[in-house]
């Protein structure tokens, strides 16, 4: 039985009394090596009869016919020595006993447990050397080693507990008592407690298992007792009663026996060729397979290495620490070739201001920040502002950019106390961070201590807003409040806007893609209103991460040409080192075994660095990774005997309450925390104090993200370290093999589309509501074609002014969502020990995939069992538990066009491209209970309603001839479609201003596509693309892609065919946005694209499948059927040739 099917559930403490288990005895009379197994003698019949009485099925009893190697798949050139015949008999007995034990969840196959049973079958003593010899013959098929006894007890208990646990119900329901002789839990005992938990563990036992077989389960109906197919209609408790058919066990036993015989024949043949004695050769080989118990505390010592007894306050240098990592017992060459880069320290370059500061301001700079002189970029930027220019600063993280927008504002307030300033930050956390810093500066300015500096965002109480609007000189807000509240209420804000001198927009690179388009029009609306009230003196200040086009991006966002770019970085920086750290192969000598667990590498690195005094932050791509890594780090610290450090590691991600996040930020800034595990929520420049190391788990989608994260380390000019841990995904491995690209690839250009009519019209309607539009005057803000747009889409009054259309009233800004924020949230309520406190709030779109009865919800590394999920009340009650497993939802998403609105002819082809309404249906139908080794322990069905939403998109049906060619050449159809979709998606930014993720497709999941069982969920042979944002009306991006579909298809095919790779890479058909890059056929994508373009397909030149990474099995794709229009007369038919002739 494959080890992956063995139960491995909650870890418990303590030992149990174990008794030897004896399987039913088979008669030894007919177990002669010369029987051959051809007929069944009376002795055989007596043996089978006796085995049935003692509980072994007839077919299993019959497997104990011993043969020599004659009947095996590999012929043997010599006669088997008697010692090998005896070893075969031992192997068969081991096989039988092990298989029998595996059908009983509560039996652990330790050497002592199975020894007596095997001896009764073979009539000889079973020794460790015997099993070691079997391991030497078939090393890949046997696991024989010492393991911690507690781990086996954990498996046993978990298996017992599965029979009584029902999601959403009390664990303490009655259940039959388990077999106490091998340990277990009664139905009355708690999930996280066991009577002998107080007993110390640490004892090792000798464990045996076969690892080359897979025993599938059948399911017995709980009421009728009959064998049935495990359909989704069965209740989850029915799914947990395993029944193993006799036929399955017989087949598995025979398969193992056959493999052993083949291995013996190969061994004997090799010995004959080399002229060596087989007995001596086997004895020598077996020596390497004799298990040796580990020395107590050796694993911990190996991991600790040269760790200090306590976390040092003054750490060693980064080079010394890296060397210590390399000398650790667990280091096996994870740093890839050319993957260790060193960036030498940079000395500060200073500059002078062209004007004098007051003595009070000079003193405040020194007392608050210790500043006595300015870096070159600070001086350059401040000088530009005082000269009347707009300024964009693009320097490294932690280069002192905040001073650039604090100093001019304070300087202006000194001269005129009525001066107003507006600071716009993309997140509330950043605004709070900068407000605290500015208030500190003002506290050192005599006479300015009482200047009102306040936050004006969605959390600001309504009864305080009027006072802030009237009294505040500086407000900290975000684009959303400016769009929804401030601009629509310009009459109330008129005094503030008249005196507004500085507008600071920090993290300018954040406003990219569609959000950048929205921000551009919000800034134009702000400029328009300020100009209308007589204020044309506003100066805009922006700071950005290092990007390729900061000056042009500034001009696009603000609609202003007179801008000074400051990109020379005068700040000092310490020595920086960067490591590309690849996850080792599961089997170091076999690349085909695949990469191991990247999280384990992150855990080791995190703990090793933190315990050496390195203040560290780990970045994860998604929230689930964040929580799992926090839990794993805390568990590792406990196992290392460093429990005093557990509470000094915390997670930071979206979903936590604002109070929790502020507390975490404060504790990190004050040095109370040694490590933090975060999502991209901390990529932006929140000051959390000195960080020595950034650890990035997996490539973070773009190189810009990686560089932004890496910049968080070394914020106080000390030497620092960045580590990118490569995961198993193709994108990660691409950069592990080509680390130079991480440092030499140019920064990406930011993209903002001002011609997106959906975005543009929405803001024109908002502007008309704020102040009637005069097309001739307002064209400078909204484009030269504004008169035409106003005539078609707005309402004109008798004086020639244009007003907001009625369909956008009463408040147009409420109809124009600038980003995908959600108003609906689910409350996660902690009921542990009767608390009844809100743990966190979860967005509605995440709820279906995260909370369901029986789910494990992760929060700050702790596990909470969902006891009661009430979707109608938008709440879930959870209770903290101690278990060694988590849950993973079983879900799928169908992306289906349901209404055709436009059809586009593809030049030279009979194929068509279609545009219309897309239905996105997400279904969660159950969940897996998964242990930390990612082994599935249980499958549970849930009845959650599907989540359905609608959007806009385009699609292309794959021609039938392409499907036939793929089937003929045995190329995976779904993988071919998936690869073609990625090739097209990757090129969309060449034709449409967009960023990765703006347009999505239906990715194919390996679990379904490579399954051995036929799926009832057949998908149409279709390439589908839809807008990820914009709701039912879409974002307009797929509309523009639809207009360029001919060129998109041609370039996609060209890229695929010109790419040097063999099986697909991120340069052609893989995507760094997709987790299912395993389902990819580069050869098949060429067939799909050529068929759609009606180009010749050289069938003979195609490889004959199945491809190495895309096994062809049961087909999951069918021919796509046409999507009907709502009104056939309203469908737009577009001809490429006609358009070209018109142009």
Residue, then its C-alpha position, 0 to 999 in steps of 0.5 A: x500500500x502506498x504510504x500516501x494512503x496511510x492515515x497521518x492525523x493529529x499529533x499526540x504526546x506520549x507512549x502507548x503500550x503495544x502488543x504484537x499483532x498476529x494475522x491468521x495463520x496459513x498452513x505451511x504444507x503447500x508452500x514449496x518453492x517448486x509448486x509453481x502455483x499451477x493447480x490447487x491441491x487438497x493441501x491448498x484447499x485445506x489451507x484456503x479453508x483454514x485461512x477463511x475461518x481465520x479471517x483472510x479472504x480466499x483470494x489472499x490466502x491463495x497468494x501464498x503459493x511460493x514460486x521461483x523466478x521462472x514465471x516472472x517478467x524477467x528471465x533468470x539465467x541461473x537457478x535461484x540459490x536456496x537462500x534466495x528462495x527463502x528470502x522470496x518466501x519471507x517477502x511474500x509473507x511480509x507482503x501478505x501481513x502488511x496488506x492485511x494490516x493496511x486494511x485496518x486503520x488502527x494497525x501500525x506496521x512496526x517491525x515488532x507488530x508484524x514480526x510474529x505474524x511473518x514468522x508464523x507464515x515462514x516458520x523461521x525467525x524474521x531478522x532485521x537483516x532479512x528485511x534489509x536484504x529485501x530492501x537491497x533487492x527492491x530499494x524503491x519499493x520498501x521503506x524500512x527505517x526508525x521513526x518517532x513512535x508518536x508519529x505512528x500514534x498520531x496516524x492511528x488516532x487520526x484514523x480512529x477519529x475520522x470514523x466519529x467526526x462529522x463536520x459542523x457537529x460535536x466531536x464528542x458523539x458516541x462511537x465504538x471504543x477503539x482497540x486499546x492494545x494499539x492506541x486510539x481514542x474513544x468517541x467521548x474524548x476530545x479532538x485535541x486531548x488524549x489521556x496519555x498526552x502527558x507522557x513524554x515522547x521521543x522513542x523511536x520504533x522500527x517501521x516497515x511499509x511497501x511504497x510501490x502499491x496503491x490500494x483503492x477503496x470501495x464504499x459500503x452504504x452505512x444502512x444497507x451494508x452493500x458495496x456502492x460507488x462513492x458518488x457525491x450523493x453519499x453523505x460524508x460519514x458514508x465516505x469514511x467506511x473503507x472496504x477493500x475488495x478481495x480482488x484489489x488486495x489480490x492484485x496488489x499482492x501479486x504485483x509486488x511479488x512479481x516486481x520482487x521476482x523480477x528484481x531477484x532475477x536481475x540481481x542474479x543475472x548481474x552476479x553471473x555476468x560479474x562472476x561474484x557469489x550472489x549470497x556474498x553480494x547480497x549480504x554486502x548490499x544489505x548492510x547499507x539498508x540496515x536501519x540505525x536509530x538516530x542518536x537522541x537530540x541529533x536532529x535538533x542539533x543538526x538543525x541548530x548547528x552553530x546557533x547561539x543559546x539566545x537571540x543576539x542583539x548584535x548579529x554577525x555580518x551577512x557573509x558570516x551568516x551565509x557561510x554558516x548556512x552553507x555549513x549546516x547539516x541540511x544544506x545540500x547546495x540549494x544556492x544555484x550556480x550564479x545565484x549569489x550576487x553581492x551589491x557593494x555599499x554606496x556612500x551618501x551623496x549630498x546636495x544643497x537647497x537653493x533657499x534658506x530654511x528657518x531655524x525652527x525647521x532646521x531644529x525640527x529636522x535634527x530633533x525629529x529625524x537627526x538630519x543635518x544635510x540633505x541627500x542629493x535627490x532630496x535637495x533636487x526635488x525640494x528645489x524643484x518644488x520651490x521653483x514651481x515645478x511638479x516633481x516625481x521622485x523614482x529612487x530606491x526603497x528607504x531612500x528618504x523620499x517622505x522628507x521630500x513631501x514633508x519639508x515643502x508643506x511645513x515650509x509653506x505653513x510657516x509662511x501662510x497658516x491657511x495653506x492646505x495640503x492633501x496626501x493621497x495614499x493607496x492604503x489606510x496603513x500607509x496613510x497612518x504611517x506617514x501621518x504619524x511621521x509628519x505629526x512628529x515633525x510638527x511637534x518640534x515646530x514652535x507655534x505649529x504643534x496644534x496644526x490639525x493633521x487628520x485622516x479622512x477616509x472611510x473609517x472617519x466617524x461621520x460626526x467628525x468629518x465637518x470639523x476636519x473639513x473646516x479645520x484641518x490644514x493637512x488631510x491624509x486620504x485615499x483615491x476612493x474618498x476623493x472620488x466618492x466623497x470629496x469631489x462630489x461635495x465640492x461646495x462643502x470642500x470649496x474653502x479647502x480646495x481654494x487654499x490647496x497648495x500641495x497634492x502628494x500622491x505616494x507609491x505612484x507605481x501602484x496606479x497601473x492598469x485599470x486603476x491607473x486609468x481611474x486615478x488619471x481621471x480623478x486627478x483631472x477632476x480635481x484639477x478642474x474643480x480647483x481651477x474653477x474655484x480660482x486655484x491654479x497654483x497646485x503642485x503635485x508631488x509623487x514618489x515611485x518605486x524604480x520603474x522604466x517610465x516614471x516621468x511619462x507615467x506622471x504626465x499620464x496620471x496628472x495630465x501635466x507636462x511640466x514635471x521634474x524627474x528626480x531619479x539619481x539616488x543619493x542615499x547611502x546603502x549597505x552591502x546587499x547580498x542576494x541568494x537564489x535558493x532552489x528547493x532540492x529534489x525529493x530524491x537528490x539523485x533523481x530529478x524525475x522525483x520532482x522538487x521537494x517542499x519549498x515551504x520547508x526550505x522557507x521554514x529552515x531559513x526563517x528560523x536559522x536566520x531569526x535565531x542568529x539575530x537577523x530581523x526577517x520578513x517573509x513574503x508569500x503570494x497568497x493568504x493561505x501560504x502566509x498562515x501555513x508558513x507562520x504555523x510551520x515556523x512556530x512549530x519549528x521553533x518549538x521543536x528546536x527548544x526555542x519556545x520563547x521565540x514563538x510569540x515573536x513571529x506574526x503574520x500580516x495580511x489582508x483580512x486582519x482587523x485594522x487594530x490587529x494590523x496596527x498592533x503588528x506594525x507597531x511591535x515590528x517597528x519597536x523591535x518586539x517582533x523578530x520575524x513577520x510573514x506577510x503577503x504583498x500588503x507590506x510591499x508598499x512602504x510602511x515603515x516597520x523598522x530595521x529589517x536585515x533579510x527579505x525571504x520570498x517564497x516563490x517568484x512573486x508574479x513580476x520582477x518589479x514585485x521582487x525588487x520592491x520586496x527586496x528593497x524592504x531589507x537594509x532600511x538603516x544602511x546596514x548590510x542586508x540579505x534577500x533570498x528568493x526560494x524557488x518553488x516547483x512551478x515552471x516560472x520559479x524554475x526558469x529564474x532558478x536556471x537563469x538567475x541573471x535575468x532577475x538582475x538584468x531585465x529592465x523594469x517594466x513600463x507602467x500602462x495606463x489607458x486613457x481611451x478606455x471608454x467605460x472608464x472615461x465615460x464614468x468619470x465624465x458623468x461624475x465631473x458633470x455632476x460635480x460641475x456642469x461641463x463646457x466641452x470647449x473648456x473641459x476638453x483639456x481634461x477629458x479629450x478632444x472628442x469631449x463634445x461628441x461624447x457629451x452630445x451622445x451621453x450627457x444631458x444638455x441644458x438651454x444654456x449649452x451646459x452638459x449635466x450627468x445623465x439620469x441613469x447615473x443619478x442620484x450619485x454617479x460616483x457610486x456607480x463608478x467603482x475604481x477598484x475591486x473592493x467589496x462591501x460585503x464581508x463575512x464575520x469570523x467569530x471565535x467561540x473558543x472557551x466561550x469568547x464570541x469575539x470577531x477574529x477577522x472579516x473575510x471578503x464575500x468572494x473568498x468566503x465560499x472557498x475558505x469557510x464551510x462546515x468542517x473547514x480548518x480556518x487559519x489565523x496567525x498560524x493557529x487552526x480554527x475549526x468551522x463549527x457553524x457556517x451561516x451564509x445567510x447571516x454572513x458569519x461563521x463560528x470557529x473554535x481553536x483546535x490542535x490538529x496536524x491537518x488542514x483542509x483544501x477545498x475541492x472546487x472548479x470554475x466554469x467560464x462559459x459564454x452565454x450570449x453573443x453580441x459581436x462576431x469577427x471574421x478571421x482573415x483567411x479562415x472560416x473560424x470566427x472570434x466572438x464577443x459577448x456575455x460570460x458566465x463565471x460559475x465557481x463551485x465548491x463541492x467538498x474538501x480534502x483533509x490534508x496533512x503537512x506532507x500534502x497527503x490526502x487523509x479524507x474527502x468530504x462532500x459539502x452542499x454549498x451553492x455555486x457562486x455565479x457572476x457575469x462579465x464580458x469577454x471573447x472566445x474562439x471555438x477550436x475547429x473540429x479538425x484540430x481536435x481530430x489531429x490532437x487525438x490522432x497524435x495522442x496530444x493532450x487536448x485540454x493541455x493544448x487549449x490551455x497553452x494556446x490561451x496562455x500564448x494569446x494572454x501573454x501578448x495582450x499588453x502589446x495591443x491593449x494597455x493592460x497588466x497581467x491579471x486584467x484578462x483571465x482564462x479558464x485554466x485546466x487543472x491537473x487533478x481533473x485532466x490527468x485523472x484515471x477516472x472519467x470526468x462527468x464535467x466535459x468542457x467545450x473545445x474553446x479558447x475563452x478570455x474575460x475581463x477580471x474587473x468591471x463587473x457585468x459590464x466588463x472593463x473594456x480590455x477584452x473588447x479591445x483585444x477582440x478588435x486585434x484578434x487577427x494580429x494576436x493569433x498570428x503573433x501568438x503562433x509566431x512566438x510559440x514556433x520561434x521559442x527555443x524551448x522544447x516543452x513550453x516555458x514562460x517565454x511562450x506558453x507558460x504563465x507566471x499568473x497560473x498555478x496549473x502550468x503542468x497542463x501544457x502542450x506546446x506542440x498541441x498549441x501550435x495545432x490549435x492556433x494553426x487550425x484557427x488561422x486556417x494554416x497548413x498543419x504538418x501532421x507528420x512533423x508533430x511529435x507522437x504523444x503522449x508527451x512526458x508531462x501530459x499523459x493522455x487518458x480519458x478525454x475531457x474536451x468535447x466539440x464546442x457548440x455555437x453560443x446564441x445571441x439574445x437578438x440575432x438582428x442586433x449581433x454585429x458582424x465585423x469583417x477585417x478586410x472591410x475595416x482595412x479597406x476603410x482605413 
